[in-house]
Amino acid sequence: MEIPYVVTARPETGIFNAKAGIWLFLASEVMLFGALFTTYILLRIGAPTWPHGELDVALATVNTAVLITSSITMVMAWASCLTKDFKKFRLYLGLTILLGATFMVIKYFEYSHHFHIGDIPSKNTFYAIYFTLTGLHGLHVLGGMIVNSYFWGPGSKMWKSEPVRFTNRIEVAGLYWHFVDLVWIFLFPTLYLL
Amino acid sequence: MKTNQPNHAVETVAAPHVGVVHVHEELPFWRRYIFSTDHKVIGLQYGFTALLFLLFGYIMMMMMRWQLAYPDTEFPKYYFVLPIAAIGAIIILMSGIKPSINTLIGILLLGLAALINYIASGEERMPDGIMLPEFYNQLGAMHGTIMVFLGIVPLAVGAFGNYVLPLQIGAPDMAFPKINMASYWAYFVGGVIMLVSFFVPGGAANSGWTSYPPLADIATTGQTLWLFGMVFLITSSLLGSINFIVTVLQLRAKGLTFFRLPFFVWAQFVTAFLLLLAFPPLEAAAVLQLMDRLAGTSFYLPSGLIVSGQVLPNTGGGSPLLWQHLFWFLAHPEVYVLILPGMGIVAEVIANNARKPLWGYKSMVYSLIFLGFMSFIVWAHHMFLTGMGTAISAFFQTTTMIISIPSVIILSCLFISLYGGSIRFNSPMLFALGFLPMFGIGGLTGLPLGLATSDIHLHDTYYVIGHFHYVVAPGTIFALFAGIYYWFPKVTGRTLNETLGKIHFWGSFVCMNFIFFPMLIQGLAGVSRRLSDGGQQYSHAQGVFQLNEVMSVAAWVMAIFQIFFIINLFISIKKGKKASENHWEATTLEWAAAPTPPIAHGNFGIVPEVHRGPYEYSLPGNAKDYSPQNELVKE
């Protein structure tokens, strides 16, 4: 028995099932990161002093640019699906994955520098919340990279059998990827600049 | 089939059975029963797992009640272990040589008996059968955790929601069957982690089901496993709730508008939103507590904290109140997660057995939505004694008083629905009727706790325990029993025995009140909760201390009445009286359109079309007293 509205949109709601699902998932993610940002605010208000300028703003700026660019290539990958250009789709999705990897590598250098000079989570509440927030965000980036790699590699077989459904999948993966990008856009000023 | 004739039900039965055998044989055993993606199988998996956890939680409670009634006397563990082992063995023997689901459940019961036998002995838990206070704390924490997160919510949402909801809205399955399967297995892993925690050094979590820091931050390893277990359970409910919402939004049958949805579907729909949005903050809180425990951070540890005469090495700077806010931001909506599906079940059963439409269906739905919304802004009424300030207390006591209004509307509508009906007093209806006054007591005893002034006296006393158990035990659990008796014919094609059902109901109903009413009395006298000797050290407890024995005996007697249910369940699965296609002569789609028992994959032979509201009973001028939702309206 086929489940309806996997490929086409239900007329009343105007969306297909997975799109409704991903928006709900992102709503729960907002609550997850919302709770952590709240924690940040509470800890900072309660702290007698709050460290400034201990993080590498230059690296983080580069990372912000990297993630924003990856969001653009993600949209291009979806647009290429819509224009039925599979080669371009592969190129853009590949770029998205590579940019995600670049972000993670830069983050790795930041982390190892901190660990090297003894800035570990237990040093103070600032580093505690810094590592928790960026670590959880990093896991989200990694998750997105794994999903995107699947669609770039073995998952792309669906392009031949069910191109519309595959395009839907890329759209949904894209929504998630933009969310991960958006979280970073909030994290960057909160942790590095303010 | 475009035109629904009166003989529609017969046709839908005949057609689908052809397709069943075909699909059934394609899938190997493990895909059909273990890693199934069919919502009905997943619902049953949730149901049986949750019932086993409920039994385990109940036995832990009976062990604690021994300690409370007869402090520091030897626990007669074989009175508890042997009956469970015997029931397990009988179920295995009854199911015969060929292995079946019954055999598996029999084996699991034997395993449960072995687990009880293990935890009720050992130098670090119960030397010479006498319970150590540390072990009492483990039982207390795990009783709460298991009952709430592994018992009632999985049964109310995972089992009933999964099984009934797609059938009631005319859907072929849940919107995401694979995610549905992942949801069950995440729940299963979470449950296993919780059970394993009894075997690590220091035993299971022992800081209460609320896991308040700083105590939980410095507790034994069991707490770390508790946190990991919770992460899995949160993942499970996240996957489940997304599935429920999308299914209701996208897969409703043609003509099934939102105000034609059965109240049960509405209840599940609102519950899913609560799970979706309230659980992530607890996940965040759990991650922070894990960081505190494993990475040495101080999210919940204030500066200069002294433990056993020594200053903790942590840097401090955190706040124990942070946990309480994050925890109760989940745990108050969680209270409504516990009760709303129960209300949904009771509404179905009452409308069906009063043979009347629900009185005020629309106001019930609006109340439900309002209740769901308000449940997010009442959480700090659990924290009046933390010294968070009178302004905040005033805000939260106001919202708490407001949230009682929609609950009262729903309960009143259910009561009024009975007026003028020709009521059938069968076992599901008895449990549903039992729910009404019990939930009423539970709700009304909550009001003094919601007011900051009276809460000062009542906070952390047995009054609180009495209050929320009235809501959850004779409230939600009665509703769940009503659901089991009501939908059993749908699931198996057979009925549960009425006589055994009535013994089960009346026994439980009387015992419940003997267990929980004395708690209210003890609490008003000021007896604190979480005391491992029931307060025998305190002078103010002396006048009410002897009630402990009354409550304990009632708890054990109630266990005997549950045996009637277990026997009834397993005998009726194989030998119960055959149920007709629409056994209760109900109007909703799961009875009216889908065959009984439903087919393996696909649910409906012919996609149903809805022409009516959910509870069109006793319409004037009709020959029969019910008009199924898929029956055409005559011009």
Interface residues (C-beta under 8 A of the other chain):
Chain A: M1 E2 I3 P4 Y5 R10 T13 F16 N17 A18 A20 G21 L24 F25 A27 S28 E29 M31 L32 F33 G34 A35 L36 T38 T39 L42 L43 G46 A47 I120 P121 S122 K123 N124 T125 A128 I129 F131 T132 L136
Chain B: A171 P172 D173 A175 F176 P177 I179 L238 S241 I242 N243 I245 V246 L249 Q250 L251 L276 L277 A278 F279 P280 P281 E283 A284 A285 V287 L288 M291 A295 G296 T297 S298 F299 N314 T315 G317 G318 S319 L322 L326 F329 H601 G602 N603
